[in-house]
């Protein structure tokens, strides 16, 4: 199996077993929160204007970290970069403040745990 074959298979697995099973909030808009499946792609962290489906997060990016070849084996280390929406802003008496609530870490930890469970299990 080549590194590209591995990444393609990993992407398919992550789309089917992880992204297809979880709904996460995409970036905040002026409207009600919208929930989507994470975007999965083989790449490194995209530049700031990258927006394949008109949103940046949630995302799962798979990439090759290192490859070690020997006479009888080859080892490939993969890296997953996960991204979730960072949350909104605290509200006071129904009005949004400029203070971030930073609650998106909860979605990030849940997504990381789901990836780990599906990959190991």
C-alpha positions, 0 to 999 in steps of 0.5 A, a space after each residue: 500500500 502506498 502512502 497515497 492509498 493509505 490516505 485515501 483509505 483513511 479519508 474514506 474511513 473517517 468520512 464513513 465512521 466518524 464524520 457521518 455519525 456526528 453533527 457539529 456547529 459550523 461558524 456562527 452566523 446572524 441566524 440560528 446555529 447550523 449543524 453539519 457533518 465535519 468536512 474530511 480531506 487529505 491535506 495540511 491545515 488550509 490557508 485562511 481563505 480556504 472554504 470548500 463548502 462555504 465553511 471552515 469548521 468542523 473539519 478533519 484533515 488527514 496528512 502523512 507525518 513521516 514515512 520510514 522504510 526498511 528492507 522488510 517493512 514500511 512505517 507511516 505515521 499519520 496526523 489528524 488535524 481537527 477543527 471545531 467552531 470555538 463557540 459564541 459570545 456570552 450574553 448578558 440580559 439577552 444581549 451578546 457581549 464581546 467576551 468569547 465563551 470558548 465552549 468549542 473545546 467540548 466539541 473538539 474533545 468529543 470529536 478527538 475521542 470519537 476519532 480515537 475510538 473508531 480508529 482503535 476499535 
